[in-house]
Amino acid sequence: MSNVSTWTVAGMTCGHCVASVSEEIAEIDGVEAVDVVLETGAVTVTSTTPLDRAAVEAAVDEAGYALT
């Protein structure tokens, strides 16, 4: 069974931003899919287990953005 979480990321302004955030989040164990909507900053993550906010926050930070 998949878990779906939605987060908001601040500071993304272009396709490169979306790619960076997607790539970092995709590296978290259990992540199956990442969908980012640039216009709203919404990031929807499908994973095999519930995601820890700290793990998502660290991945977003690594990409150079902030989880809000």
Secondary structure in CASP SS format (residue, H / E / C, confidence):
PFRMAT SS
TARGET T0000
AUTHOR 0000-0000-0000
METHOD secondary structure of the structure
MODEL  1
M C 1.00
S C 1.00
N E 1.00
V E 1.00
S E 1.00
T E 1.00
W E 1.00
T E 1.00
V E 1.00
A E 1.00
G C 1.00
M C 1.00
T C 1.00
C C 1.00
G H 1.00
H H 1.00
C H 1.00
V H 1.00
A H 1.00
S H 1.00
V H 1.00
S H 1.00
E H 1.00
E H 1.00
I H 1.00
A H 1.00
E C 1.00
I C 1.00
D C 1.00
G C 1.00
V E 1.00
E E 1.00
A E 1.00
V E 1.00
D E 1.00
V E 1.00
V E 1.00
L C 1.00
E C 1.00
T C 1.00
G C 1.00
A E 1.00
V E 1.00
T E 1.00
V E 1.00
T E 1.00
S E 1.00
T C 1.00
T C 1.00
P C 1.00
L C 1.00
D C 1.00
R H 1.00
A H 1.00
A H 1.00
V H 1.00
E H 1.00
A H 1.00
A H 1.00
V H 1.00
D H 1.00
E H 1.00
A H 1.00
G C 1.00
Y C 1.00
A E 1.00
L E 1.00
T C 1.00
END
